[in-house]
Amino acid sequence: MIESKLRPKVVLWWGIGLTLGGLVLTTVYPALAYGVMPQNLGAGGVDQGMLTASSYVVQLISQVVPPLGVALIGASVVMAYVGRLLVPAGSVHEKGAAPVE
């Protein structure tokens, strides 16, 4: 049987990474985007359009990525719990105990 590489620990780290990445993007992007705009020019024309478009993209990402990360964290907890429940009784041995057949 083909063994899946989808492990609870991997899912947990992806969840943590997506959650933190989404939150950092949400907090850092506005200051970075408005800081990069030239101050001597009025915000009009192409630069304003690009800023608005990128702002919409970041808003969409910030509404999707952190909840997805939190859902992955919860899924990893469930995967770990169910994985422990599905371990066959004979495969877990205490230290020094003889295997049960």
N, C-alpha and C positions, 0 to 999 in steps of 0.2 A: 504494500500500500504506500502511496506517495504521502510523505509527511509534510504538513504545512509549515511554512516559515513564519506564520502569523502567531506570534507568542504574546502573552500578556505584557511582558516587560517591554517589548518593542512598541506595542500599541500605547502603553503608558507614556513612554518617552516621546512618541509622536504627538500624543495629546498635550503633554506639557509644552513641547516646542511650538505647536500651533497656537496654543493659548497665549503663551508669552510673546511669541512673534506678532500675533494679531494685536495684542495690547500695546506693545512697543511701537508698532506701525501707527496705531491710532493716536498715540500721544506725541510721537516725534514728527510725524509727517507735516502737520499744519505749520509748525514753527520752521521746519526746514524749507517747505515750499514757499512760504511768504518771505523767508530770509534770503532766498536765492533770487527773487524778483528784483530787478533793478529799481532803485528808489527814485532816481531822477526822472524816470518815465512814468507817465500815468498808466494805470492798469486798464488798458483798452486794447482791442485788436486781438492779435494772435496769442499774445502771452496770457491774456485773461481767459481766452477760450481753452488754452492748454491747461491752465491752472484749474479751471472749472471741470474739465473732463477728467483730469487726474484726481481731483477731489471726489468726484462721483465714484471713480474706481476704488479709491481708498475707503470710502464710506461703505461700499458694497462688500469689500473684503473684510472690513472691521465688523460688519454685521453677520458674516458667515463663518469666518475662521475661528474666532474664540469660542463660539458655541459648539463648533465641530470638535475643537480640541477638548472641551469639557466632556462632550459625549464620548470621545475616545478614552478619556481617563476613566469614566464610568464603565465603559465596555471592557477595559482591561481588568477592572476589579471583578466584574461578572465572569470574565474568561478564567481568571485565576481561581475563583470560587468553584465554578463548574468543573474546571480541570481537576481540582482536588477531590471533588465528589465522584468523578468518573474513574479514579484510579482503582484497578482491580485489587481485591482484598489480599491476594497472595503475593502481590508484588512489593508491598511495603513491609520491611522487616525492622524489628527493633535491634539495637546494637547488641550483638552477641547472641541473638536468638536464632534458633534453627528455622529454616523456611517451612512454611505450612504447605502441604501438598494435598 
